[in-house]
Structure formats: structure tokens, C-alpha cells
Amino acid sequence: GQIQSSFSLAHTVPVPAGSAVELLKQPKVLGPSETIELQASAGSSLEATIVVEYKEDTDYWDAAVDITSGATLTDVYTSSSNPSVVQSILLANDNGSYDVKARVAWTDGSNNIQSYLVYDMTIPADSTVEICEKPKYLASGYKLRAYANQADRLEVTASGKQIT
């Protein structure tokens, strides 16, 4: 599954015949022209049910980053004018052969690390991990930043709501 045909929400998930898989552990926010796309390896073998809540509320936000530089922190989201509640941080390894070690940090506006949400968490090849079990608070001006030990293996998708 992908959001916008560019960012993975699941990658090569085996779904045995006659079974079901829940792909979204936390709610996701899609922008006005964004889509969710699913693909099966065998034609006509996949059915999906997607529950959607439509809101015309600009306080909701989504952010997606493909980590193209290894061993460097990359901005995912900045809580600019108001504090935010971070509902979901999804880490996807889109490399079919190799694992990747991921870090997600919470920093102030000057990129000083305040805390790590995960530190060198191994994301296996073709796997997706949701790291938010509970919503997280992000103060105004603070950032979510992500790191991968290797370039072009990790995609990070985050979503939440500004507190207004």
C-alpha cells in the first residue's frame, strides 16, 4: 500500500487466502489531492475496506519524507505556529533486500535533540513499523526529525493535528 504512489504504508505484506490484515494502526491524514493505493501480486486477489472521515479542518497535517541521505537527521515535520499532537509516525523500509536502522528524534527549533522516540531501531527489509502507540505532544517551533544509517531505504510518514 502507498500514500500518493510515493510513500509506503505497507510493503510486500503476506495475506494468506481467506484472511485479513489491518494495515493502519493509527489514523492517517491525507491532503486534498492525496490517495491511498493498494496493489496485489495476483490479479483480482485483494479486496480492501477503507474507513474515511472527511474534515475541512486545516489544523490536521501530514508529512512524508524519503530519507535519501544516510547518517544524517532529516526534518519530517515542524510544529510552526501552534503546538501539535502527533498521532502517527510510520517507518517503512522500501528496500527489498536489506534492513535499515532508524532514529526518530524530537528537537527544538535549533535542532538540539530533546529526546529520541526510537534509536537505531532495525526496520527489516520490506517492513513497516508504526512507532506511535499513544499521541505525542510537540511544542510550537519544535521538530520531528528522522535518520537512517543507509540512504534510500527508509520512508517516514507522520500525521497529527495542531492545537488551536
Secondary structure, 3 states (H helix, E strand, C coil): CEECCCEECCCCCCCCCCCCCCCCCCCCCCCCCCCEECCCCCCCCCCCCCCCCCCCCCCEEEEEEEECCCCCCEEEEECCCCCEEEEEEEEEECCCCCCEEEEEEEECCCCCEEEEEEEEEEECCCCEEECCCCCEEECCCCEEEEEECCCCCEEEEEEEEECC
